[in-house]
Amino acid sequence: MASRRTEFAERSAHLAALVHDLSLAIGLALIGVTLFATLRLWSVGPALADLLRTGLGIPIYLLFAWAVWRHRPTLAAAVAGPRPRSRWRTRLAKMWPAIVIAFLIITFLSTQAALTLGASLRGSAVLLTALMFLAAPHLDAMIGNWAQRGLESPDISIVAAAGRQTARFTVVAIMIAMLGTLWATPLAAGFGIDLREVAKGASGVALIILGAAFLWNVVGTGTTRALRAELPAVASDEEELGAPRSRLGTLVPLLSGVGKSSIVALALLSILVSIGVNVWPLIAGLSVFGLAIGFGSQTLVKDLVSGLFFLIDDAFRFGEYIETSGAKGTVEKISVRSVSLRHQRGALATIPYGEIGKIQNFSRDWMIEKLTFRVAFNTDVEKVRKIFKKIGQDISANPELAGDLLAPFKSQGIAEVEDGTLVIRAKFMAKAGKHFMIRRAVLLAVHQAFQENGIKAVPKPLTSNPAA
C-alpha cells in the first residue's frame, strides 16, 4: 500500500510539472493571439502581421516541443495506460513523444508555407486536428481504464461491459469522421462530389462496423468472464496456472473463435451489400470452392470431424495430461484441427485429431499408483506390512498430502519370487494429477524405514545376452 501511494505521488508530481511547462507555452500562445487580434483591429499591414506570426510562432512551437521532450516518460506512461499492456500500445507509448514533436514541426512548416503562398490553412481545422491528435491516446487510455473496470466488475452485465469496450472504437470512428469532414469537405466540393451520398454510404458502413464491434466485444467479454471464473483469481505459481480446466473452460475459447469469425464474415457481407455489391455470386463461388476443398482434402475433413467428436466425448481438456498413440504431455492448445501437447521435458507436439487414435487421460477423477519393492528372501513380510501401514497413516495425517489422498498407502503382500528375491507390491489411491508428491513422500519414507529396520533392498538383476 505504501509503495502504491509513493508511486501515485511521484506520478502526480510529474504530471504537475508537465502541466506547468505546457501552461507556459499555452500562455505565450494566448498572448500572441491577443496581440495579433489587437493589431488586426488597428488594420496593420500584412508584412507586420506575417512577421508577428513567425516571431511568435517559433518560440511557441519550441516551448511545446521542449515540454514534450522534457517530460517524455510521463507522456509515455499516460499513453501506455495500466498493465497489462498490449505490444502495440507499448510501442506507441515509447514513440509518442517523438510523434508529437514531429507533428508540431510539420504543422508549423505547413502553416508557414501556406502563408508564404498566400493560401492560409483553415485555423479551426488546424486547431481541431491538433487537439484531436494530441488528445486521442490520452482519451483512449481513460476510456480503456473505464472499460477494463467494467470487464472486471461482476456487478456490470456482459452487455454493459461490451458497450464500454465498444466506446473506444466509437471514439476513434468519431475522430476519423471529424477529420474527414474538416479536410475532405473542401476537396470533395472542388471535385464536384455529392457529399450527401458519400455521408449516407459512410454512415451505413459505420453502423455495420459498430454493430459488429459490439457483438465482437460481447463474445470477448463473455469468454473472458467464463475463463476468469474457471481459473484461479490469483495464481501464485505455475501449478495453479496450468491446472486442468473444466469442459466449459475448454470449449469456450473454441466457441469464441468460431463466433468472432462468423461476426467478421457477416459484417463484410453486410458492408458489401450496403455499398451496392451483389454478394450472391460471391457466396455461390465460395460454396463451390469449399465443396471442392472438402472433396480434395479428405485428411482435413477427417481431422475436423474427429476433433468434433473428441470434444463432444469430453476426451481431454486444457491442462490435462494425456497420452496418445504418438505423443504424451499436458494439453496446452486446442484448435479446430489439432491438439498441442507439452511434454514434461519441454517439447511441444502438435497432433492432428485424425492421427490421435487411442487416448489415455491421466488427469480425470482418480488413479491408483502401484509401487514395487525387491527385498531379500529372508525378510519378515509381516514387519514390512506393518511398516507400510505406519507410512500410510503418517501420509494420511500430513495436511499437505491428505487432501489429495483417496486411499492410504498399504502393502499388497508378496507378488512373486524372482531368483531368491521377494517382490513386494504396495499401492495408494489419489486424485488424478496429484499423485506425484504423494509418491515422492512414500518412496522417501520407505527408504528411511528400510534403513532404520535393517531391511535390505535387492537390485533387479541384469539379464545377460547369451549370444554375447
PyMOL commands that set and color helices and strands:
alter all, ss='L'
color gray80, all
select helices_A, chain A and resi 2-41+46-70+72-80+87-117+123-152+158-191+195-230+238-241+247-274+280-296+298-312+353-355+381-397+399-402+435-452
alter helices_A, ss='H'
color red, helices_A
select strands_A, chain A and resi 321-323+328-334+338-342+348-352+360-361+366-376+405-418+421-431
alter strands_A, ss='S'
color yellow, strands_A
deselect
rebuild
show_as cartoon
